[in-house]
Amino acid sequence: MKADELDAPKDALIRFFKAFADIAIISALKNQPMTGYGIKKHFMNRIGDIASPSTIYTHLVLLERKRLIECIKNKRGRLYALTATGRKIADNMPNIVEEINRSLNKILEI
């Protein structure tokens, strides 16, 4: 087996995370506000070290611009929390995940 074949699942997971980082971050913030580092640690505990800080912070800025999250500055730094609109998306996550699965099955012809 070639070395690049050994990393194929990890590479796929990295690509998948980058594609759905916004949804993953909204889901991560559903139960409590977190710092950027806390979000990184959350994903590290769940899926390993595949979520780069640049990917996380890029998506935090984009989500804030879309008003899906808000930044609360405190002693520890920046804390990110869902807005009311972000909360509606988080509450609808099971339907979003189902639609993603349907779309992937169509794309991959599974």
C-alpha positions in Angstrom: 0.0 0.0 0.0 1.3 3.5 -0.9 1.9 6.1 1.7 -0.6 8.5 0.1 -3.3 5.8 0.3 -2.8 5.6 4.1 -3.8 9.2 4.5 -6.8 9.1 2.2 -9.4 8.9 5.0 -7.8 11.8 6.9 -7.6 13.8 3.7 -11.2 13.2 3.0 -12.1 14.2 6.6 -10.1 17.4 6.2 -11.9 18.2 2.9 -15.3 17.4 4.4 -14.6 19.6 7.5 -13.5 22.6 5.3 -16.6 22.2 3.2 -19.0 22.1 6.2 -17.0 24.1 8.8 -19.7 26.7 9.1 -22.4 24.1 9.9 -20.0 22.3 12.2 -19.2 25.5 14.1 -22.9 26.4 14.5 -23.5 22.9 15.8 -20.6 23.2 18.3 -22.0 26.5 19.6 -25.4 25.0 20.2 -24.9 24.2 23.9 -22.7 27.0 25.0 -20.6 30.0 23.8 -16.9 29.2 23.2 -13.7 30.9 22.3 -12.0 30.1 19.0 -9.5 27.9 20.9 -12.4 26.2 22.6 -14.0 25.4 19.2 -10.6 24.0 18.0 -10.4 21.9 21.1 -14.0 20.7 20.7 -13.2 19.4 17.2 -9.9 17.9 18.2 -11.6 15.8 20.9 -14.3 14.7 18.4 -12.4 14.1 15.1 -8.7 14.6 15.8 -6.4 17.4 14.8 -7.8 18.2 11.4 -9.5 21.6 12.0 -6.8 24.3 11.4 -7.1 27.5 13.3 -7.2 29.4 10.0 -10.2 27.4 8.9 -12.0 28.0 12.2 -11.3 31.7 12.4 -12.1 32.3 8.7 -15.5 30.7 9.3 -16.1 32.6 12.5 -15.6 35.9 10.7 -18.0 34.7 7.9 -20.6 33.5 10.4 -20.4 36.8 12.3 -20.8 38.8 9.0 -23.9 36.7 8.3 -25.1 37.5 11.8 -25.4 33.8 12.7 -23.0 34.2 15.6 -21.9 37.1 17.7 -18.6 37.9 19.4 -18.7 38.7 23.1 -15.4 40.2 24.4 -14.5 39.3 27.9 -11.4 38.9 30.1 -10.5 35.6 28.4 -10.7 37.1 24.9 -13.4 36.6 22.4 -16.4 34.4 23.1 -18.6 33.3 20.2 -22.3 32.6 20.7 -25.2 31.9 18.4 -27.6 34.7 17.5 -31.3 34.0 17.3 -30.9 33.2 13.6 -28.0 30.9 14.3 -30.0 29.2 17.0 -32.8 28.4 14.5 -30.2 26.8 12.2 -28.7 24.8 15.1 -32.2 23.6 16.0 -32.8 22.5 12.4 -29.5 20.6 12.3 -31.0 17.1 12.0 -32.9 18.2 8.8 -29.7 19.9 7.4 -27.7 16.8 8.0 -30.3 14.6 6.3 -30.3 16.9 3.3 -26.5 16.8 3.1 -26.6 13.0 3.2 -29.2 12.9 0.4 -27.1 15.3 -1.7 -23.9 13.3 -1.2 -25.7 10.1 -2.1 -26.9 11.7 -5.3 -23.5 13.1 -6.1 -21.6 9.9 -5.4 -24.4 7.7 -6.8 -24.7 5.6 -3.7 
